[in-house]
């Protein structure tokens, strides 16, 4: 039997087997590197632990792919900035100087404490900002 195996193991077959083994080892090392880089990019606090788990062949990579954070850290930061910007835009209308209640753009008085927060056009009765000299709705000059 050993003579049959020796006859089958030609130098070309040994070379092909060596290349295949090197390819599998390279894939294994690259999977570990991928897990570490991806875990850091996704903001996982224990990216080193994920690297250790990835040392378990194939099972570690599959476990990481199943349990990894669903979004990148940069994407989460961008979403948080977007939410802060939207909150700032919503708060742009202002607040009541007396009670601090949120005031919308077209409010003339605070709905909570009845404090006047904007002037009113004497002609069309639309709300006006304090620095306006002319009503933009009806062209009435404001004193």
C-alpha positions, 0 to 999 in steps of 0.5 A: 500500500505504501508503494502505491501511495509513493507512486501517486505522490508525484512532485507535481501533486505534492506541489499542488497540495502545498499550494492548496495548504498555503491557500487555506492558511492564507485564507485563515490568517486573512479572516483573522485580520478581517475580523480585527479590522472590521470590529475596530471599524464597527466600534466594538470595544473588545475587538481584541477578544474578537480577534482571539475568537477568530483564531478558532478556525471557521467557527470564530469567523462565523460567530463574528459575522452573526454577532457583530455590530450592525453598523459602522462607528462612522455611520452611527456618529453621522446618524447622531449628528443628523439627529442633533441637526434635526433637533436644532432645526426644530428648536429654531423657532425659539422658546418663551422668554417667561416659561421656556415652552417651545414656541413655533414660528407663527405663534404670537403668544405663548400657549402656556403663560400667555406672554406675547412673543411676536408682534402682529401686523395691524392690517392682516394680523399675521405674526411678525418678527421684531426687526421687520419694518414691513409686513411680508404678507400685506406690505403694510409698514410697521412703526 
